[in-house]
Amino acid sequence: NAASSGVILYSTSWCGYCRQARAFFQERGVAFVERDIEREPGARDEMNQKAQAQGVRLQGVPVIDVHGTLVPGFDRARIASLLTGI
């Protein structure tokens, strides 16, 4: 189940890097939860609170939470290394 997998993709409908991140997870069979920060109430606040707690500066979306570690942007190598560290 996606919620317990611990991967959350904070995104918008129009973001190209969000589409790349989505495809990246789907190709690898990684279950994830996608939260649209423009359409889903509370999603942007949740993302901002996590960033503040971790001292992460956000420059827009995507922002990906991999098992509690926030990754700003679609950093393929960083995400892959966090996923293999499960």
PyMOL Python script that loads the backbone (N, CA, C, O; Angstrom):
from pymol import cmd

cmd.read_pdbstr("""\
ATOM      1  N   ASN A   1       0.839  -1.200   0.000  1.00  0.00           N
ATOM      2  CA  ASN A   1       0.000   0.000   0.000  1.00  0.00           C
ATOM      3  C   ASN A   1       0.867   1.239   0.000  1.00  0.00           C
ATOM      4  O   ASN A   1       1.876   1.314   0.701  1.00  0.00           O
ATOM      5  N   ALA A   2       0.460   2.201  -0.791  1.00  0.00           N
ATOM      6  CA  ALA A   2       1.294   3.377  -1.072  1.00  0.00           C
ATOM      7  C   ALA A   2       1.580   4.211   0.168  1.00  0.00           C
ATOM      8  O   ALA A   2       2.695   4.702   0.339  1.00  0.00           O
ATOM      9  N   ALA A   3       0.592   4.375   1.030  1.00  0.00           N
ATOM     10  CA  ALA A   3       0.788   5.226   2.212  1.00  0.00           C
ATOM     11  C   ALA A   3       1.876   4.662   3.112  1.00  0.00           C
ATOM     12  O   ALA A   3       2.665   5.419   3.679  1.00  0.00           O
ATOM     13  N   SER A   4       1.929   3.329   3.252  1.00  0.00           N
ATOM     14  CA  SER A   4       2.934   2.738   4.129  1.00  0.00           C
ATOM     15  C   SER A   4       4.285   2.594   3.440  1.00  0.00           C
ATOM     16  O   SER A   4       5.288   2.322   4.099  1.00  0.00           O
ATOM     17  N   SER A   5       4.323   2.775   2.106  1.00  0.00           N
ATOM     18  CA  SER A   5       5.604   2.678   1.401  1.00  0.00           C
ATOM     19  C   SER A   5       6.493   3.854   1.763  1.00  0.00           C
ATOM     20  O   SER A   5       7.718   3.770   1.681  1.00  0.00           O
ATOM     21  N   GLY A   6       5.862   4.956   2.165  1.00  0.00           N
ATOM     22  CA  GLY A   6       6.654   6.092   2.612  1.00  0.00           C
ATOM     23  C   GLY A   6       7.196   6.971   1.514  1.00  0.00           C
ATOM     24  O   GLY A   6       8.147   7.717   1.749  1.00  0.00           O
ATOM     25  N   VAL A   7       6.627   6.913   0.316  1.00  0.00           N
ATOM     26  CA  VAL A   7       7.056   7.797  -0.762  1.00  0.00           C
ATOM     27  C   VAL A   7       5.896   8.718  -1.137  1.00  0.00           C
ATOM     28  O   VAL A   7       4.827   8.263  -1.546  1.00  0.00           O
ATOM     29  N   ILE A   8       6.132  10.026  -0.989  1.00  0.00           N
ATOM     30  CA  ILE A   8       5.102  11.006  -1.316  1.00  0.00           C
ATOM     31  C   ILE A   8       5.666  11.982  -2.335  1.00  0.00           C
ATOM     32  O   ILE A   8       6.738  12.555  -2.137  1.00  0.00           O
ATOM     33  N   LEU A   9       4.935  12.165  -3.423  1.00  0.00           N
ATOM     34  CA  LEU A   9       5.321  13.109  -4.472  1.00  0.00           C
ATOM     35  C   LEU A   9       4.416  14.335  -4.366  1.00  0.00           C
ATOM     36  O   LEU A   9       3.220  14.261  -4.649  1.00  0.00           O
ATOM     37  N   TYR A  10       4.996  15.460  -3.956  1.00  0.00           N
ATOM     38  CA  TYR A  10       4.259  16.727  -3.936  1.00  0.00           C
ATOM     39  C   TYR A  10       4.438  17.352  -5.313  1.00  0.00           C
ATOM     40  O   TYR A  10       5.561  17.550  -5.775  1.00  0.00           O
ATOM     41  N   SER A  11       3.319  17.658  -5.962  1.00  0.00           N
ATOM     42  CA  SER A  11       3.389  18.029  -7.372  1.00  0.00           C
ATOM     43  C   SER A  11       2.309  19.042  -7.740  1.00  0.00           C
ATOM     44  O   SER A  11       1.481  19.432  -6.917  1.00  0.00           O
ATOM     45  N   THR A  12       2.350  19.458  -9.018  1.00  0.00           N
ATOM     46  CA  THR A  12       1.242  20.200  -9.627  1.00  0.00           C
ATOM     47  C   THR A  12       0.911  19.488 -10.935  1.00  0.00           C
ATOM     48  O   THR A  12       1.704  18.689 -11.433  1.00  0.00           O
ATOM     49  N   SER A  13      -0.255  19.781 -11.483  1.00  0.00           N
ATOM     50  CA  SER A  13      -0.699  19.088 -12.693  1.00  0.00           C
ATOM     51  C   SER A  13       0.151  19.452 -13.909  1.00  0.00           C
ATOM     52  O   SER A  13       0.268  18.658 -14.842  1.00  0.00           O
ATOM     53  N   TRP A  14       0.749  20.657 -13.906  1.00  0.00           N
ATOM     54  CA  TRP A  14       1.442  21.157 -15.108  1.00  0.00           C
ATOM     55  C   TRP A  14       2.962  20.987 -15.063  1.00  0.00           C
ATOM     56  O   TRP A  14       3.645  21.366 -16.015  1.00  0.00           O
ATOM     57  N   CYS A  15       3.497  20.436 -13.997  1.00  0.00           N
ATOM     58  CA  CYS A  15       4.953  20.390 -13.787  1.00  0.00           C
ATOM     59  C   CYS A  15       5.602  19.223 -14.537  1.00  0.00           C
ATOM     60  O   CYS A  15       5.271  18.060 -14.308  1.00  0.00           O
ATOM     61  N   GLY A  16       6.531  19.558 -15.438  1.00  0.00           N
ATOM     62  CA  GLY A  16       7.213  18.540 -16.236  1.00  0.00           C
ATOM     63  C   GLY A  16       8.082  17.610 -15.420  1.00  0.00           C
ATOM     64  O   GLY A  16       8.104  16.406 -15.672  1.00  0.00           O
ATOM     65  N   TYR A  17       8.806  18.150 -14.438  1.00  0.00           N
ATOM     66  CA  TYR A  17       9.655  17.299 -13.594  1.00  0.00           C
ATOM     67  C   TYR A  17       8.810  16.381 -12.715  1.00  0.00           C
ATOM     68  O   TYR A  17       9.242  15.288 -12.350  1.00  0.00           O
ATOM     69  N   CYS A  18       7.598  16.836 -12.378  1.00  0.00           N
ATOM     70  CA  CYS A  18       6.676  15.981 -11.624  1.00  0.00           C
ATOM     71  C   CYS A  18       6.290  14.769 -12.474  1.00  0.00           C
ATOM     72  O   CYS A  18       6.221  13.647 -11.973  1.00  0.00           O
ATOM     73  N   ARG A  19       6.041  15.006 -13.760  1.00  0.00           N
ATOM     74  CA  ARG A  19       5.720  13.900 -14.685  1.00  0.00           C
ATOM     75  C   ARG A  19       6.888  12.924 -14.770  1.00  0.00           C
ATOM     76  O   ARG A  19       6.686  11.710 -14.786  1.00  0.00           O
ATOM     77  N   GLN A  20       8.115  13.456 -14.826  1.00  0.00           N
ATOM     78  CA  GLN A  20       9.303  12.587 -14.885  1.00  0.00           C
ATOM     79  C   GLN A  20       9.430  11.754 -13.614  1.00  0.00           C
ATOM     80  O   GLN A  20       9.744  10.565 -13.669  1.00  0.00           O
ATOM     81  N   ALA A  21       9.184  12.387 -12.472  1.00  0.00           N
ATOM     82  CA  ALA A  21       9.273  11.674 -11.194  1.00  0.00           C
ATOM     83  C   ALA A  21       8.221  10.567 -11.135  1.00  0.00           C
ATOM     84  O   ALA A  21       8.507   9.451 -10.700  1.00  0.00           O
ATOM     85  N   ARG A  22       7.010  10.883 -11.574  1.00  0.00           N
ATOM     86  CA  ARG A  22       5.907   9.904 -11.588  1.00  0.00           C
ATOM     87  C   ARG A  22       6.308   8.702 -12.435  1.00  0.00           C
ATOM     88  O   ARG A  22       6.133   7.558 -12.013  1.00  0.00           O
ATOM     89  N   ALA A  23       6.850   8.956 -13.641  1.00  0.00           N
ATOM     90  CA  ALA A  23       7.264   7.877 -14.548  1.00  0.00           C
ATOM     91  C   ALA A  23       8.401   7.064 -13.931  1.00  0.00           C
ATOM     92  O   ALA A  23       8.427   5.839 -14.049  1.00  0.00           O
ATOM     93  N   PHE A  24       9.332   7.741 -13.278  1.00  0.00           N
ATOM     94  CA  PHE A  24      10.469   7.099 -12.609  1.00  0.00           C
ATOM     95  C   PHE A  24       9.969   6.064 -11.590  1.00  0.00           C
ATOM     96  O   PHE A  24      10.450   4.931 -11.561  1.00  0.00           O
ATOM     97  N   PHE A  25       9.011   6.463 -10.764  1.00  0.00           N
ATOM     98  CA  PHE A  25       8.466   5.546  -9.751  1.00  0.00           C
ATOM     99  C   PHE A  25       7.691   4.402 -10.406  1.00  0.00           C
ATOM    100  O   PHE A  25       7.819   3.248  -9.997  1.00  0.00           O
ATOM    101  N   GLN A  26       6.887   4.725 -11.426  1.00  0.00           N
ATOM    102  CA  GLN A  26       6.080   3.703 -12.088  1.00  0.00           C
ATOM    103  C   GLN A  26       6.957   2.666 -12.786  1.00  0.00           C
ATOM    104  O   GLN A  26       6.667   1.471 -12.732  1.00  0.00           O
ATOM    105  N   GLU A  27       8.038   3.121 -13.448  1.00  0.00           N
ATOM    106  CA  GLU A  27       8.953   2.201 -14.143  1.00  0.00           C
ATOM    107  C   GLU A  27       9.605   1.233 -13.167  1.00  0.00           C
ATOM    108  O   GLU A  27       9.879   0.083 -13.509  1.00  0.00           O
ATOM    109  N   ARG A  28       9.850   1.703 -11.955  1.00  0.00           N
ATOM    110  CA  ARG A  28      10.532   0.884 -10.950  1.00  0.00           C
ATOM    111  C   ARG A  28       9.572   0.145 -10.029  1.00  0.00           C
ATOM    112  O   ARG A  28       9.997  -0.568  -9.121  1.00  0.00           O
ATOM    113  N   GLY A  29       8.283   0.318 -10.265  1.00  0.00           N
ATOM    114  CA  GLY A  29       7.302  -0.367  -9.433  1.00  0.00           C
ATOM    115  C   GLY A  29       7.270   0.136  -7.996  1.00  0.00           C
ATOM    116  O   GLY A  29       6.911  -0.598  -7.075  1.00  0.00           O
ATOM    117  N   VAL A  30       7.653   1.406  -7.814  1.00  0.00           N
ATOM    118  CA  VAL A  30       7.651   1.996  -6.475  1.00  0.00           C
ATOM    119  C   VAL A  30       6.263   2.572  -6.193  1.00  0.00           C
ATOM    120  O   VAL A  30       5.780   3.438  -6.924  1.00  0.00           O
ATOM    121  N   ALA A  31       5.634   2.087  -5.135  1.00  0.00           N
ATOM    122  CA  ALA A  31       4.334   2.631  -4.742  1.00  0.00           C
ATOM    123  C   ALA A  31       4.554   4.018  -4.152  1.00  0.00           C
ATOM    124  O   ALA A  31       5.474   4.224  -3.360  1.00  0.00           O
ATOM    125  N   PHE A  32       3.705   4.969  -4.540  1.00  0.00           N
ATOM    126  CA  PHE A  32       3.854   6.318  -4.006  1.00  0.00           C
ATOM    127  C   PHE A  32       2.489   6.987  -3.927  1.00  0.00           C
ATOM    128  O   PHE A  32       1.534   6.581  -4.589  1.00  0.00           O
ATOM    129  N   VAL A  33       2.426   8.018  -3.103  1.00  0.00           N
ATOM    130  CA  VAL A  33       1.225   8.829  -2.976  1.00  0.00           C
ATOM    131  C   VAL A  33       1.541  10.160  -3.631  1.00  0.00           C
ATOM    132  O   VAL A  33       2.576  10.763  -3.346  1.00  0.00           O
ATOM    133  N   GLU A  34       0.659  10.625  -4.507  1.00  0.00           N
ATOM    134  CA  GLU A  34       0.865  11.929  -5.128  1.00  0.00           C
ATOM    135  C   GLU A  34      -0.087  12.938  -4.512  1.00  0.00           C
ATOM    136  O   GLU A  34      -1.288  12.690  -4.403  1.00  0.00           O
ATOM    137  N   ARG A  35       0.459  14.082  -4.108  1.00  0.00           N
ATOM    138  CA  ARG A  35      -0.363  15.136  -3.522  1.00  0.00           C
ATOM    139  C   ARG A  35      -0.187  16.412  -4.340  1.00  0.00           C
ATOM    140  O   ARG A  35       0.910  16.967  -4.400  1.00  0.00           O
ATOM    141  N   ASP A  36      -1.253  16.870  -4.961  1.00  0.00           N
ATOM    142  CA  ASP A  36      -1.233  18.083  -5.789  1.00  0.00           C
ATOM    143  C   ASP A  36      -1.352  19.289  -4.856  1.00  0.00           C
ATOM    144  O   ASP A  36      -2.383  19.491  -4.214  1.00  0.00           O
ATOM    145  N   ILE A  37      -0.287  20.083  -4.793  1.00  0.00           N
ATOM    146  CA  ILE A  37      -0.259  21.193  -3.823  1.00  0.00           C
ATOM    147  C   ILE A  37      -1.176  22.347  -4.215  1.00  0.00           C
ATOM    148  O   ILE A  37      -1.436  23.235  -3.402  1.00  0.00           O
ATOM    149  N   GLU A  38      -1.665  22.341  -5.450  1.00  0.00           N
ATOM    150  CA  GLU A  38      -2.601  23.393  -5.870  1.00  0.00           C
ATOM    151  C   GLU A  38      -4.057  22.977  -5.673  1.00  0.00           C
ATOM    152  O   GLU A  38      -4.922  23.824  -5.451  1.00  0.00           O
ATOM    153  N   ARG A  39      -4.324  21.694  -5.753  1.00  0.00           N
ATOM    154  CA  ARG A  39      -5.713  21.218  -5.731  1.00  0.00           C
ATOM    155  C   ARG A  39      -6.096  20.540  -4.426  1.00  0.00           C
ATOM    156  O   ARG A  39      -7.278  20.476  -4.090  1.00  0.00           O
ATOM    157  N   GLU A  40      -5.120  20.034  -3.686  1.00  0.00           N
ATOM    158  CA  GLU A  40      -5.433  19.241  -2.507  1.00  0.00           C
ATOM    159  C   GLU A  40      -5.270  20.072  -1.239  1.00  0.00           C
ATOM    160  O   GLU A  40      -4.161  20.501  -0.920  1.00  0.00           O
ATOM    161  N   PRO A  41      -6.357  20.301  -0.517  1.00  0.00           N
ATOM    162  CA  PRO A  41      -6.268  21.114   0.697  1.00  0.00           C
ATOM    163  C   PRO A  41      -5.270  20.517   1.687  1.00  0.00           C
ATOM    164  O   PRO A  41      -5.307  19.322   1.977  1.00  0.00           O
ATOM    165  N   GLY A  42      -4.379  21.362   2.199  1.00  0.00           N
ATOM    166  CA  GLY A  42      -3.424  20.899   3.195  1.00  0.00           C
ATOM    167  C   GLY A  42      -2.125  20.345   2.647  1.00  0.00           C
ATOM    168  O   GLY A  42      -1.150  20.226   3.388  1.00  0.00           O
ATOM    169  N   ALA A  43      -2.085  19.999   1.359  1.00  0.00           N
ATOM    170  CA  ALA A  43      -0.877  19.370   0.797  1.00  0.00           C
ATOM    171  C   ALA A  43       0.315  20.335   0.809  1.00  0.00           C
ATOM    172  O   ALA A  43       1.422  19.944   1.180  1.00  0.00           O
ATOM    173  N   ARG A  44       0.095  21.587   0.408  1.00  0.00           N
ATOM    174  CA  ARG A  44       1.190  22.575   0.392  1.00  0.00           C
ATOM    175  C   ARG A  44       1.690  22.845   1.809  1.00  0.00           C
ATOM    176  O   ARG A  44       2.896  22.929   2.044  1.00  0.00           O
ATOM    177  N   ASP A  45       0.757  22.981   2.751  1.00  0.00           N
ATOM    178  CA  ASP A  45       1.150  23.220   4.151  1.00  0.00           C
ATOM    179  C   ASP A  45       1.955  22.055   4.703  1.00  0.00           C
ATOM    180  O   ASP A  45       2.958  22.252   5.389  1.00  0.00           O
ATOM    181  N   GLU A  46       1.510  20.842   4.400  1.00  0.00           N
ATOM    182  CA  GLU A  46       2.218  19.644   4.858  1.00  0.00           C
ATOM    183  C   GLU A  46       3.656  19.635   4.321  1.00  0.00           C
ATOM    184  O   GLU A  46       4.608  19.386   5.061  1.00  0.00           O
ATOM    185  N   MET A  47       3.792  19.914   3.014  1.00  0.00           N
ATOM    186  CA  MET A  47       5.103  19.950   2.370  1.00  0.00           C
ATOM    187  C   MET A  47       5.983  21.027   3.007  1.00  0.00           C
ATOM    188  O   MET A  47       7.150  20.778   3.309  1.00  0.00           O
ATOM    189  N   ASN A  48       5.424  22.227   3.210  1.00  0.00           N
ATOM    190  CA  ASN A  48       6.189  23.332   3.791  1.00  0.00           C
ATOM    191  C   ASN A  48       6.608  23.045   5.231  1.00  0.00           C
ATOM    192  O   ASN A  48       7.716  23.399   5.633  1.00  0.00           O
ATOM    193  N   GLN A  49       5.741  22.412   6.006  1.00  0.00           N
ATOM    194  CA  GLN A  49       6.076  22.076   7.392  1.00  0.00           C
ATOM    195  C   GLN A  49       7.223  21.077   7.448  1.00  0.00           C
ATOM    196  O   GLN A  49       8.128  21.215   8.272  1.00  0.00           O
ATOM    197  N   LYS A  50       7.192  20.062   6.570  1.00  0.00           N
ATOM    198  CA  LYS A  50       8.278  19.080   6.521  1.00  0.00           C
ATOM    199  C   LYS A  50       9.591  19.761   6.141  1.00  0.00           C
ATOM    200  O   LYS A  50      10.638  19.481   6.725  1.00  0.00           O
ATOM    201  N   ALA A  51       9.522  20.660   5.153  1.00  0.00           N
ATOM    202  CA  ALA A  51      10.729  21.359   4.696  1.00  0.00           C
ATOM    203  C   ALA A  51      11.309  22.196   5.824  1.00  0.00           C
ATOM    204  O   ALA A  51      12.520  22.194   6.045  1.00  0.00           O
ATOM    205  N   GLN A  52      10.452  22.906   6.532  1.00  0.00           N
ATOM    206  CA  GLN A  52      10.900  23.752   7.631  1.00  0.00           C
ATOM    207  C   GLN A  52      11.547  22.895   8.723  1.00  0.00           C
ATOM    208  O   GLN A  52      12.597  23.255   9.256  1.00  0.00           O
ATOM    209  N   ALA A  53      10.931  21.783   9.049  1.00  0.00           N
ATOM    210  CA  ALA A  53      11.443  20.892  10.099  1.00  0.00           C
ATOM    211  C   ALA A  53      12.816  20.332   9.736  1.00  0.00           C
ATOM    212  O   ALA A  53      13.641  20.095  10.618  1.00  0.00           O
ATOM    213  N   GLN A  54      13.068  20.116   8.434  1.00  0.00           N
ATOM    214  CA  GLN A  54      14.333  19.528   7.988  1.00  0.00           C
ATOM    215  C   GLN A  54      15.329  20.584   7.508  1.00  0.00           C
ATOM    216  O   GLN A  54      16.449  20.255   7.117  1.00  0.00           O
ATOM    217  N   GLY A  55      14.920  21.842   7.540  1.00  0.00           N
ATOM    218  CA  GLY A  55      15.811  22.907   7.073  1.00  0.00           C
ATOM    219  C   GLY A  55      16.071  22.851   5.580  1.00  0.00           C
ATOM    220  O   GLY A  55      17.152  23.217   5.118  1.00  0.00           O
ATOM    221  N   VAL A  56      15.086  22.395   4.827  1.00  0.00           N
ATOM    222  CA  VAL A  56      15.215  22.268   3.370  1.00  0.00           C
ATOM    223  C   VAL A  56      14.582  23.489   2.703  1.00  0.00           C
ATOM    224  O   VAL A  56      13.436  23.838   2.987  1.00  0.00           O
ATOM    225  N   ARG A  57      15.333  24.128   1.825  1.00  0.00           N
ATOM    226  CA  ARG A  57      14.791  25.266   1.062  1.00  0.00           C
ATOM    227  C   ARG A  57      14.107  24.747  -0.185  1.00  0.00           C
ATOM    228  O   ARG A  57      14.685  23.979  -0.954  1.00  0.00           O
ATOM    229  N   LEU A  58      12.884  25.169  -0.372  1.00  0.00           N
ATOM    230  CA  LEU A  58      12.119  24.701  -1.529  1.00  0.00           C
ATOM    231  C   LEU A  58      12.123  25.743  -2.635  1.00  0.00           C
ATOM    232  O   LEU A  58      11.995  26.941  -2.384  1.00  0.00           O
ATOM    233  N   GLN A  59      12.272  25.262  -3.863  1.00  0.00           N
ATOM    234  CA  GLN A  59      12.267  26.130  -5.041  1.00  0.00           C
ATOM    235  C   GLN A  59      11.114  25.755  -5.961  1.00  0.00           C
ATOM    236  O   GLN A  59      11.208  25.940  -7.175  1.00  0.00           O
ATOM    237  N   GLY A  60      10.040  25.235  -5.407  1.00  0.00           N
ATOM    238  CA  GLY A  60       8.932  24.786  -6.237  1.00  0.00           C
ATOM    239  C   GLY A  60       8.792  23.278  -6.178  1.00  0.00           C
ATOM    240  O   GLY A  60       9.303  22.633  -5.263  1.00  0.00           O
ATOM    241  N   VAL A  61       8.098  22.720  -7.159  1.00  0.00           N
ATOM    242  CA  VAL A  61       7.863  21.273  -7.176  1.00  0.00           C
ATOM    243  C   VAL A  61       8.629  20.642  -8.330  1.00  0.00           C
ATOM    244  O   VAL A  61       9.014  21.361  -9.252  1.00  0.00           O
ATOM    245  N   PRO A  62       8.866  19.348  -8.324  1.00  0.00           N
ATOM    246  CA  PRO A  62       8.398  18.420  -7.315  1.00  0.00           C
ATOM    247  C   PRO A  62       9.215  18.491  -6.027  1.00  0.00           C
ATOM    248  O   PRO A  62      10.370  18.915  -6.017  1.00  0.00           O
ATOM    249  N   VAL A  63       8.589  18.072  -4.974  1.00  0.00           N
ATOM    250  CA  VAL A  63       9.274  17.809  -3.711  1.00  0.00           C
ATOM    251  C   VAL A  63       8.872  16.388  -3.368  1.00  0.00           C
ATOM    252  O   VAL A  63       7.689  16.049  -3.363  1.00  0.00           O
ATOM    253  N   ILE A  64       9.865  15.562  -3.081  1.00  0.00           N
ATOM    254  CA  ILE A  64       9.594  14.147  -2.873  1.00  0.00           C
ATOM    255  C   ILE A  64      10.052  13.740  -1.480  1.00  0.00           C
ATOM    256  O   ILE A  64      11.196  13.971  -1.090  1.00  0.00           O
ATOM    257  N   ASP A  65       9.139  13.135  -0.746  1.00  0.00           N
ATOM    258  CA  ASP A  65       9.415  12.628   0.593  1.00  0.00           C
ATOM    259  C   ASP A  65       9.669  11.132   0.449  1.00  0.00           C
ATOM    260  O   ASP A  65       8.756  10.362   0.149  1.00  0.00           O
ATOM    261  N   VAL A  66      10.933  10.728   0.667  1.00  0.00           N
ATOM    262  CA  VAL A  66      11.283   9.311   0.575  1.00  0.00           C
ATOM    263  C   VAL A  66      11.576   8.824   1.986  1.00  0.00           C
ATOM    264  O   VAL A  66      12.643   9.092   2.538  1.00  0.00           O
ATOM    265  N   HIS A  67      10.631   8.116   2.556  1.00  0.00           N
ATOM    266  CA  HIS A  67      10.778   7.562   3.909  1.00  0.00           C
ATOM    267  C   HIS A  67      11.183   8.631   4.919  1.00  0.00           C
ATOM    268  O   HIS A  67      12.023   8.389   5.786  1.00  0.00           O
ATOM    269  N   GLY A  68      10.586   9.808   4.801  1.00  0.00           N
ATOM    270  CA  GLY A  68      10.842  10.863   5.779  1.00  0.00           C
ATOM    271  C   GLY A  68      11.940  11.836   5.409  1.00  0.00           C
ATOM    272  O   GLY A  68      12.116  12.846   6.090  1.00  0.00           O
ATOM    273  N   THR A  69      12.692  11.561   4.340  1.00  0.00           N
ATOM    274  CA  THR A  69      13.727  12.482   3.877  1.00  0.00           C
ATOM    275  C   THR A  69      13.182  13.282   2.704  1.00  0.00           C
ATOM    276  O   THR A  69      12.755  12.713   1.700  1.00  0.00           O
ATOM    277  N   LEU A  70      13.199  14.600   2.835  1.00  0.00           N
ATOM    278  CA  LEU A  70      12.650  15.457   1.787  1.00  0.00           C
ATOM    279  C   LEU A  70      13.703  15.744   0.725  1.00  0.00           C
ATOM    280  O   LEU A  70      14.819  16.155   1.043  1.00  0.00           O
ATOM    281  N   VAL A  71      13.349  15.526  -0.530  1.00  0.00           N
ATOM    282  CA  VAL A  71      14.241  15.784  -1.659  1.00  0.00           C
ATOM    283  C   VAL A  71      13.585  16.851  -2.531  1.00  0.00           C
ATOM    284  O   VAL A  71      12.580  16.581  -3.189  1.00  0.00           O
ATOM    285  N   PRO A  72      14.155  18.077  -2.541  1.00  0.00           N
ATOM    286  CA  PRO A  72      13.581  19.113  -3.399  1.00  0.00           C
ATOM    287  C   PRO A  72      14.004  18.877  -4.848  1.00  0.00           C
ATOM    288  O   PRO A  72      15.173  18.609  -5.123  1.00  0.00           O
ATOM    289  N   GLY A  73      13.056  18.975  -5.763  1.00  0.00           N
ATOM    290  CA  GLY A  73      13.366  18.755  -7.179  1.00  0.00           C
ATOM    291  C   GLY A  73      13.421  17.273  -7.501  1.00  0.00           C
ATOM    292  O   GLY A  73      13.345  16.427  -6.611  1.00  0.00           O
ATOM    293  N   PHE A  74      13.553  16.972  -8.779  1.00  0.00           N
ATOM    294  CA  PHE A  74      13.637  15.575  -9.204  1.00  0.00           C
ATOM    295  C   PHE A  74      15.107  15.201  -9.329  1.00  0.00           C
ATOM    296  O   PHE A  74      15.685  15.256 -10.414  1.00  0.00           O
ATOM    297  N   ASP A  75      15.702  14.819  -8.200  1.00  0.00           N
ATOM    298  CA  ASP A  75      17.109  14.416  -8.139  1.00  0.00           C
ATOM    299  C   ASP A  75      17.139  12.889  -8.222  1.00  0.00           C
ATOM    300  O   ASP A  75      17.115  12.185  -7.213  1.00  0.00           O
ATOM    301  N   ARG A  76      17.192  12.412  -9.458  1.00  0.00           N
ATOM    302  CA  ARG A  76      17.082  10.976  -9.735  1.00  0.00           C
ATOM    303  C   ARG A  76      18.076  10.141  -8.911  1.00  0.00           C
ATOM    304  O   ARG A  76      17.692   9.135  -8.316  1.00  0.00           O
ATOM    305  N   ALA A  77      19.338  10.553  -8.876  1.00  0.00           N
ATOM    306  CA  ALA A  77      20.360   9.777  -8.167  1.00  0.00           C
ATOM    307  C   ALA A  77      20.099   9.742  -6.666  1.00  0.00           C
ATOM    308  O   ALA A  77      20.231   8.695  -6.032  1.00  0.00           O
ATOM    309  N   ARG A  78      19.731  10.878  -6.105  1.00  0.00           N
ATOM    310  CA  ARG A  78      19.459  10.945  -4.656  1.00  0.00           C
ATOM    311  C   ARG A  78      18.241  10.089  -4.298  1.00  0.00           C
ATOM    312  O   ARG A  78      18.254   9.369  -3.300  1.00  0.00           O
ATOM    313  N   ILE A  79      17.200  10.170  -5.110  1.00  0.00           N
ATOM    314  CA  ILE A  79      15.992   9.388  -4.848  1.00  0.00           C
ATOM    315  C   ILE A  79      16.293   7.891  -4.956  1.00  0.00           C
ATOM    316  O   ILE A  79      15.862   7.100  -4.117  1.00  0.00           O
ATOM    317  N   ALA A  80      17.031   7.516  -5.990  1.00  0.00           N
ATOM    318  CA  ALA A  80      17.390   6.092  -6.167  1.00  0.00           C
ATOM    319  C   ALA A  80      18.191   5.593  -4.982  1.00  0.00           C
ATOM    320  O   ALA A  80      17.959   4.479  -4.513  1.00  0.00           O
ATOM    321  N   SER A  81      19.141   6.398  -4.478  1.00  0.00           N
ATOM    322  CA  SER A  81      19.950   5.944  -3.351  1.00  0.00           C
ATOM    323  C   SER A  81      19.122   5.845  -2.079  1.00  0.00           C
ATOM    324  O   SER A  81      19.361   4.956  -1.262  1.00  0.00           O
ATOM    325  N   LEU A  82      18.150   6.742  -1.892  1.00  0.00           N
ATOM    326  CA  LEU A  82      17.263   6.652  -0.726  1.00  0.00           C
ATOM    327  C   LEU A  82      16.360   5.435  -0.824  1.00  0.00           C
ATOM    328  O   LEU A  82      16.072   4.790   0.184  1.00  0.00           O
ATOM    329  N   LEU A  83      15.911   5.117  -2.032  1.00  0.00           N
ATOM    330  CA  LEU A  83      15.036   3.959  -2.223  1.00  0.00           C
ATOM    331  C   LEU A  83      15.782   2.648  -1.982  1.00  0.00           C
ATOM    332  O   LEU A  83      15.213   1.708  -1.427  1.00  0.00           O
ATOM    333  N   THR A  84      17.050   2.574  -2.393  1.00  0.00           N
ATOM    334  CA  THR A  84      17.796   1.332  -2.210  1.00  0.00           C
ATOM    335  C   THR A  84      18.257   1.170  -0.767  1.00  0.00           C
ATOM    336  O   THR A  84      18.631   0.076  -0.346  1.00  0.00           O
ATOM    337  N   GLY A  85      18.228   2.265  -0.013  1.00  0.00           N
ATOM    338  CA  GLY A  85      18.611   2.192   1.399  1.00  0.00           C
ATOM    339  C   GLY A  85      17.498   1.676   2.306  1.00  0.00           C
ATOM    340  O   GLY A  85      17.612   1.747   3.530  1.00  0.00           O
ATOM    341  N   ILE A  86      16.418   1.157   1.712  1.00  0.00           N
ATOM    342  CA  ILE A  86      15.269   0.674   2.490  1.00  0.00           C
ATOM    343  C   ILE A  86      15.677  -0.535   3.316  1.00  0.00           C
ATOM    344  O   ILE A  86      14.855  -1.093   4.042  1.00  0.00           O
TER     345      ILE A  86
END
""", "prot")
cmd.dss("prot")
cmd.show_as("cartoon", "prot")
cmd.util.cbc("prot")
cmd.orient("prot")
